Amino acid sequence: MSTTFQTAVKKNVSRPQRYDAIDALVQKGETTNLAILVQMGGLRGEFRRHALNGLADCNATTVLEDLSEDTAIEPSLRRRAEELA
């Protein structure tokens, strides 16, 4: 697990640092880690949405399609994943 991913999920990290960590995952094309962020129930919605948008920036259409069908994810995130796919 990358330290960038760990920064994105730690609770004692500031909002800007978390956004920066998610952006770094996008730049590295770490679509698996971004998908995990979207699926994490304990992570605030704003960060999950940011990770979803990052997947779109990575052109991760297949991952977005999978997330749009994942019933464990909140409906609003599934709809957003479908829009971005």
N, CA, C and O atoms as a GROMACS GRO file, in nm:
protein
  340
    1MET      N    1   0.085  -0.118   0.000
    1MET     CA    2   0.000   0.000   0.000
    1MET      C    3   0.089   0.124   0.000
    1MET      O    4   0.182   0.135   0.080
    2SER      N    5   0.062   0.216  -0.088
    2SER     CA    6   0.148   0.333  -0.101
    2SER      C    7   0.123   0.432   0.012
    2SER      O    8   0.014   0.438   0.070
    3THR      N    9   0.225   0.510   0.041
    3THR     CA   10   0.210   0.612   0.145
    3THR      C   11   0.110   0.719   0.099
    3THR      O   12   0.044   0.782   0.181
    4THR      N   13   0.100   0.740  -0.031
    4THR     CA   14   0.003   0.836  -0.084
    4THR      C   15  -0.138   0.790  -0.051
    4THR      O   16  -0.222   0.869  -0.009
    5PHE      N   17  -0.164   0.662  -0.071
    5PHE     CA   18  -0.295   0.606  -0.038
    5PHE      C   19  -0.322   0.620   0.111
    5PHE      O   20  -0.431   0.659   0.152
    6GLN      N   21  -0.223   0.587   0.192
    6GLN     CA   22  -0.239   0.596   0.337
    6GLN      C   23  -0.270   0.739   0.380
    6GLN      O   24  -0.352   0.761   0.469
    7THR      N   25  -0.206   0.837   0.316
    7THR     CA   26  -0.234   0.977   0.346
    7THR      C   27  -0.379   1.011   0.314
    7THR      O   28  -0.444   1.084   0.388
    8ALA      N   29  -0.430   0.957   0.204
    8ALA     CA   30  -0.567   0.986   0.163
    8ALA      C   31  -0.670   0.931   0.262
    8ALA      O   32  -0.778   0.988   0.275
    9VAL      N   33  -0.638   0.823   0.332
    9VAL     CA   34  -0.736   0.759   0.420
    9VAL      C   35  -0.717   0.790   0.568
    9VAL      O   36  -0.806   0.763   0.648
   10LYS      N   37  -0.604   0.847   0.606
   10LYS     CA   38  -0.581   0.876   0.748
   10LYS      C   39  -0.676   0.985   0.796
   10LYS      O   40  -0.703   1.082   0.725
   11LYS      N   41  -0.726   0.967   0.917
   11LYS     CA   42  -0.820   1.063   0.973
   11LYS      C   43  -0.753   1.189   1.026
   11LYS      O   44  -0.815   1.295   1.032
   12ASN      N   45  -0.628   1.180   1.064
   12ASN     CA   46  -0.560   1.295   1.124
   12ASN      C   47  -0.483   1.379   1.022
   12ASN      O   48  -0.388   1.450   1.057
   13VAL      N   49  -0.524   1.371   0.896
   13VAL     CA   50  -0.459   1.447   0.788
   13VAL      C   51  -0.555   1.557   0.745
   13VAL      O   52  -0.677   1.536   0.741
   14SER      N   53  -0.502   1.674   0.713
   14SER     CA   54  -0.587   1.787   0.675
   14SER      C   55  -0.656   1.761   0.540
   14SER      O   56  -0.610   1.681   0.460
   15ARG      N   57  -0.767   1.832   0.518
   15ARG     CA   58  -0.842   1.818   0.393
   15ARG      C   59  -0.752   1.844   0.271
   15ARG      O   60  -0.752   1.764   0.178
   16PRO      N   61  -0.675   1.956   0.271
   16PRO     CA   62  -0.590   1.980   0.152
   16PRO      C   63  -0.490   1.869   0.128
   16PRO      O   64  -0.462   1.834   0.013
   17GLN      N   65  -0.434   1.812   0.235
   17GLN     CA   66  -0.338   1.703   0.219
   17GLN      C   67  -0.406   1.579   0.160
   17GLN      O   68  -0.347   1.508   0.079
   18ARG      N   69  -0.529   1.554   0.202
   18ARG     CA   70  -0.601   1.439   0.149
   18ARG      C   71  -0.633   1.459   0.001
   18ARG      O   72  -0.617   1.367  -0.080
   19TYR      N   73  -0.677   1.580  -0.033
   19TYR     CA   74  -0.704   1.609  -0.175
   19TYR      C   75  -0.576   1.595  -0.257
   19TYR      O   76  -0.578   1.539  -0.367
   20ASP      N   77  -0.465   1.645  -0.204
   20ASP     CA   78  -0.337   1.634  -0.274
   20ASP      C   79  -0.298   1.488  -0.292
   20ASP      O   80  -0.246   1.450  -0.398
   21ALA      N   81  -0.322   1.407  -0.191
   21ALA     CA   82  -0.289   1.264  -0.200
   21ALA      C   83  -0.373   1.196  -0.308
   21ALA      O   84  -0.322   1.116  -0.386
   22ILE      N   85  -0.502   1.229  -0.313
   22ILE     CA   86  -0.588   1.171  -0.417
   22ILE      C   87  -0.542   1.217  -0.554
   22ILE      O   88  -0.537   1.138  -0.648
   23ASP      N   89  -0.507   1.345  -0.566
   23ASP     CA   90  -0.456   1.397  -0.694
   23ASP      C   91  -0.328   1.324  -0.736
   23ASP      O   92  -0.307   1.297  -0.854
   24ALA      N   93  -0.243   1.293  -0.638
   24ALA     CA   94  -0.119   1.221  -0.668
   24ALA      C   95  -0.150   1.080  -0.718
   24ALA      O   96  -0.083   1.030  -0.808
   25LEU      N   97  -0.252   1.016  -0.660
   25LEU     CA   98  -0.293   0.884  -0.708
   25LEU      C   99  -0.342   0.893  -0.853
   25LEU      O  100  -0.314   0.805  -0.935
   26VAL      N  101  -0.414   1.000  -0.884
   26VAL     CA  102  -0.462   1.021  -1.021
   26VAL      C  103  -0.343   1.037  -1.115
   26VAL      O  104  -0.339   0.975  -1.222
   27GLN      N  105  -0.247   1.120  -1.076
   27GLN     CA  106  -0.129   1.144  -1.161
   27GLN      C  107  -0.051   1.016  -1.187
   27GLN      O  108   0.006   0.998  -1.294
   28LYS      N  109  -0.048   0.927  -1.087
   28LYS     CA  110   0.024   0.800  -1.101
   28LYS      C  111  -0.060   0.694  -1.172
   28LYS      O  112  -0.010   0.586  -1.205
   29GLY      N  113  -0.188   0.725  -1.196
   29GLY     CA  114  -0.275   0.629  -1.263
   29GLY      C  115  -0.311   0.509  -1.176
   29GLY      O  116  -0.335   0.400  -1.228
   30GLU      N  117  -0.315   0.529  -1.046
   30GLU     CA  118  -0.344   0.420  -0.953
   30GLU      C  119  -0.495   0.398  -0.941
   30GLU      O  120  -0.556   0.430  -0.839
   31THR      N  121  -0.552   0.344  -1.048
   31THR     CA  122  -0.698   0.330  -1.054
   31THR      C  123  -0.753   0.232  -0.950
   31THR      O  124  -0.864   0.251  -0.901
   32THR      N  125  -0.677   0.130  -0.917
   32THR     CA  126  -0.724   0.035  -0.815
   32THR      C  127  -0.738   0.104  -0.680
   32THR      O  128  -0.840   0.087  -0.612
   33ASN      N  129  -0.639   0.182  -0.642
   33ASN     CA  130  -0.646   0.254  -0.514
   33ASN      C  131  -0.757   0.359  -0.516
   33ASN      O  132  -0.823   0.380  -0.414
   34LEU      N  133  -0.777   0.424  -0.628
   34LEU     CA  134  -0.885   0.522  -0.639
   34LEU      C  135  -1.021   0.454  -0.622
   34LEU      O  136  -1.110   0.506  -0.555
   35ALA      N  137  -1.037   0.338  -0.684
   35ALA     CA  138  -1.162   0.262  -0.670
   35ALA      C  139  -1.184   0.222  -0.525
   35ALA      O  140  -1.297   0.226  -0.477
   36ILE      N  141  -1.079   0.182  -0.456
   36ILE     CA  142  -1.091   0.145  -0.314
   36ILE      C  143  -1.138   0.266  -0.233
   36ILE      O  144  -1.221   0.252  -0.144
   37LEU      N  145  -1.086   0.383  -0.264
   37LEU     CA  146  -1.129   0.504  -0.194
   37LEU      C  147  -1.279   0.528  -0.213
   37LEU      O  148  -1.350   0.562  -0.119
   38VAL      N  149  -1.325   0.510  -0.336
   38VAL     CA  150  -1.468   0.529  -0.364
   38VAL      C  151  -1.552   0.431  -0.283
   38VAL      O  152  -1.660   0.465  -0.237
   39GLN      N  153  -1.502   0.310  -0.266
   39GLN     CA  154  -1.576   0.205  -0.197
   39GLN      C  155  -1.570   0.215  -0.044
   39GLN      O  156  -1.647   0.148   0.024
   40MET      N  157  -1.480   0.295   0.009
   40MET     CA  158  -1.460   0.301   0.154
   40MET      C  159  -1.575   0.372   0.223
   40MET      O  160  -1.594   0.492   0.205
   41GLY      N  161  -1.650   0.298   0.301
   41GLY     CA  162  -1.763   0.354   0.372
   41GLY      C  163  -1.726   0.458   0.476
   41GLY      O  164  -1.804   0.550   0.502
   42GLY      N  165  -1.610   0.445   0.536
   42GLY     CA  166  -1.570   0.538   0.642
   42GLY      C  167  -1.512   0.669   0.591
   42GLY      O  168  -1.485   0.760   0.670
   43LEU      N  169  -1.493   0.680   0.462
   43LEU     CA  170  -1.433   0.800   0.404
   43LEU      C  171  -1.543   0.899   0.368
   43LEU      O  172  -1.646   0.861   0.313
   44ARG      N  173  -1.521   1.026   0.399
   44ARG     CA  174  -1.622   1.128   0.369
   44ARG      C  175  -1.654   1.133   0.220
   44ARG      O  176  -1.568   1.109   0.136
   45GLY      N  177  -1.778   1.164   0.191
   45GLY     CA  178  -1.827   1.167   0.053
   45GLY      C  179  -1.748   1.257  -0.038
   45GLY      O  180  -1.730   1.224  -0.156
   46GLU      N  181  -1.702   1.371   0.013
   46GLU     CA  182  -1.628   1.464  -0.073
   46GLU      C  183  -1.501   1.400  -0.128
   46GLU      O  184  -1.463   1.424  -0.243
   47PHE      N  185  -1.435   1.318  -0.047
   47PHE     CA  186  -1.312   1.252  -0.092
   47PHE      C  187  -1.344   1.137  -0.187
   47PHE      O  188  -1.270   1.111  -0.283
   48ARG      N  189  -1.454   1.069  -0.160
   48ARG     CA  190  -1.495   0.959  -0.248
   48ARG      C  191  -1.532   1.014  -0.386
   48ARG      O  192  -1.497   0.955  -0.489
   49ARG      N  193  -1.603   1.128  -0.389
   49ARG     CA  194  -1.638   1.192  -0.518
   49ARG      C  195  -1.513   1.239  -0.591
   49ARG      O  196  -1.503   1.228  -0.713
   50HIS      N  197  -1.417   1.293  -0.515
   50HIS     CA  198  -1.292   1.339  -0.576
   50HIS      C  199  -1.218   1.222  -0.641
   50HIS      O  200  -1.161   1.235  -0.750
   51ALA      N  201  -1.218   1.108  -0.573
   51ALA     CA  202  -1.155   0.988  -0.629
   51ALA      C  203  -1.230   0.942  -0.754
   51ALA      O  204  -1.167   0.899  -0.851
   52LEU      N  205  -1.362   0.951  -0.753
   52LEU     CA  206  -1.442   0.916  -0.872
   52LEU      C  207  -1.404   1.004  -0.990
   52LEU      O  208  -1.382   0.956  -1.101
   53ASN      N  209  -1.396   1.134  -0.965
   53ASN     CA  210  -1.358   1.226  -1.072
   53ASN      C  211  -1.217   1.196  -1.121
   53ASN      O  212  -1.187   1.211  -1.240
   54GLY      N  213  -1.131   1.153  -1.030
   54GLY     CA  214  -0.995   1.116  -1.067
   54GLY      C  215  -0.993   0.994  -1.159
   54GLY      O  216  -0.912   0.986  -1.251
   55LEU      N  217  -1.082   0.900  -1.133
   55LEU     CA  218  -1.092   0.784  -1.221
   55LEU      C  219  -1.131   0.826  -1.362
   55LEU      O  220  -1.082   0.771  -1.460
   56ALA      N  221  -1.220   0.924  -1.372
   56ALA     CA  222  -1.258   0.976  -1.503
   56ALA      C  223  -1.138   1.041  -1.571
   56ALA      O  224  -1.118   1.025  -1.691
   57ASP      N  225  -1.059   1.115  -1.494
   57ASP     CA  226  -0.938   1.178  -1.549
   57ASP      C  227  -0.839   1.075  -1.601
   57ASP      O  228  -0.763   1.102  -1.694
   58CYS      N  229  -0.840   0.956  -1.539
   58CYS     CA  230  -0.751   0.847  -1.580
   58CYS      C  231  -0.811   0.766  -1.696
   58CYS      O  232  -0.749   0.670  -1.742
   59ASN      N  233  -0.930   0.804  -1.741
   59ASN     CA  234  -1.001   0.728  -1.845
   59ASN      C  235  -1.023   0.583  -1.805
   59ASN      O  236  -1.012   0.492  -1.887
   60ALA      N  237  -1.055   0.563  -1.678
   60ALA     CA  238  -1.076   0.428  -1.624
   60ALA      C  239  -1.222   0.388  -1.640
   60ALA      O  240  -1.293   0.365  -1.542
   61THR      N  241  -1.266   0.380  -1.763
   61THR     CA  242  -1.407   0.354  -1.794
   61THR      C  243  -1.455   0.222  -1.734
   61THR      O  244  -1.563   0.217  -1.677
   62THR      N  245  -1.377   0.118  -1.747
   62THR     CA  246  -1.418  -0.013  -1.696
   62THR      C  247  -1.436  -0.009  -1.544
   62THR      O  248  -1.532  -0.064  -1.492
   63VAL      N  249  -1.343   0.056  -1.476
   63VAL     CA  250  -1.352   0.066  -1.330
   63VAL      C  251  -1.477   0.146  -1.291
   63VAL      O  252  -1.549   0.108  -1.198
   64LEU      N  253  -1.502   0.254  -1.363
   64LEU     CA  254  -1.621   0.335  -1.336
   64LEU      C  255  -1.749   0.256  -1.360
   64LEU      O  256  -1.845   0.265  -1.284
   65GLU      N  257  -1.751   0.177  -1.467
   65GLU     CA  258  -1.868   0.094  -1.496
   65GLU      C  259  -1.890  -0.007  -1.384
   65GLU      O  260  -2.004  -0.030  -1.342
   66ASP      N  261  -1.781  -0.068  -1.336
   66ASP     CA  262  -1.792  -0.164  -1.225
   66ASP      C  263  -1.848  -0.095  -1.100
   66ASP      O  264  -1.933  -0.151  -1.030
   67LEU      N  265  -1.798   0.025  -1.071
   67LEU     CA  266  -1.845   0.098  -0.953
   67LEU      C  267  -1.992   0.137  -0.967
   67LEU      O  268  -2.066   0.138  -0.868
   68SER      N  269  -2.034   0.168  -1.087
   68SER     CA  270  -2.173   0.208  -1.109
   68SER      C  271  -2.270   0.093  -1.083
   68SER      O  272  -2.389   0.116  -1.060
   69GLU      N  273  -2.220  -0.029  -1.086
   69GLU     CA  274  -2.302  -0.148  -1.063
   69GLU      C  275  -2.284  -0.208  -0.924
   69GLU      O  276  -2.348  -0.307  -0.889
   70ASP      N  277  -2.196  -0.147  -0.844
   70ASP     CA  278  -2.164  -0.199  -0.710
   70ASP      C  279  -2.270  -0.152  -0.610
   70ASP      O  280  -2.271  -0.036  -0.569
   71THR      N  281  -2.359  -0.242  -0.572
   71THR     CA  282  -2.470  -0.205  -0.483
   71THR      C  283  -2.425  -0.175  -0.340
   71THR      O  284  -2.506  -0.127  -0.260
   72ALA      N  285  -2.301  -0.202  -0.307
   72ALA     CA  286  -2.249  -0.168  -0.174
   72ALA      C  287  -2.217  -0.018  -0.164
   72ALA      O  288  -2.198   0.034  -0.054
   73ILE      N  289  -2.212   0.049  -0.277
   73ILE     CA  290  -2.183   0.192  -0.282
   73ILE      C  291  -2.314   0.269  -0.282
   73ILE      O  292  -2.414   0.224  -0.339
   74GLU      N  293  -2.314   0.386  -0.219
   74GLU     CA  294  -2.434   0.469  -0.215
   74GLU      C  295  -2.484   0.500  -0.356
   74GLU      O  296  -2.404   0.517  -0.448
   75PRO      N  297  -2.616   0.507  -0.372
   75PRO     CA  298  -2.674   0.534  -0.504
   75PRO      C  299  -2.620   0.659  -0.573
   75PRO      O  300  -2.599   0.659  -0.694
   76SER      N  301  -2.597   0.766  -0.497
   76SER     CA  302  -2.547   0.889  -0.558
   76SER      C  303  -2.408   0.870  -0.620
   76SER      O  304  -2.378   0.925  -0.726
   77LEU      N  305  -2.325   0.791  -0.554
   77LEU     CA  306  -2.191   0.763  -0.608
   77LEU      C  307  -2.200   0.670  -0.729
   77LEU      O  308  -2.125   0.685  -0.825
   78ARG      N  309  -2.293   0.575  -0.724
   78ARG     CA  310  -2.313   0.486  -0.840
   78ARG      C  311  -2.358   0.566  -0.962
   78ARG      O  312  -2.308   0.546  -1.073
   79ARG      N  313  -2.453   0.658  -0.940
   79ARG     CA  314  -2.501   0.742  -1.051
   79ARG      C  315  -2.387   0.826  -1.108
   79ARG      O  316  -2.374   0.838  -1.230
   80ARG      N  317  -2.306   0.884  -1.021
   80ARG     CA  318  -2.194   0.966  -1.066
   80ARG      C  319  -2.094   0.881  -1.145
   80ARG      O  320  -2.042   0.925  -1.248
   81ALA      N  321  -2.067   0.761  -1.098
   81ALA     CA  322  -1.976   0.671  -1.170
   81ALA      C  323  -2.032   0.641  -1.309
   81ALA      O  324  -1.957   0.636  -1.406
   82GLU      N  325  -2.162   0.619  -1.317
   82GLU     CA  326  -2.226   0.590  -1.446
   82GLU      C  327  -2.214   0.711  -1.540
   82GLU      O  328  -2.189   0.694  -1.659
   83GLU      N  329  -2.234   0.830  -1.486
   83GLU     CA  330  -2.220   0.954  -1.566
   83GLU      C  331  -2.079   0.969  -1.621
   83GLU      O  332  -2.061   1.012  -1.735
   84LEU      N  333  -1.980   0.933  -1.540
   84LEU     CA  334  -1.840   0.954  -1.579
   84LEU      C  335  -1.787   0.845  -1.670
   84LEU      O  336  -1.688   0.865  -1.741
   85ALA      N  337  -1.852   0.728  -1.670
   85ALA     CA  338  -1.802   0.613  -1.747
   85ALA      C  339  -1.812   0.638  -1.898
   85ALA      O  340  -1.774   0.552  -1.977
   0.00000   0.00000   0.00000
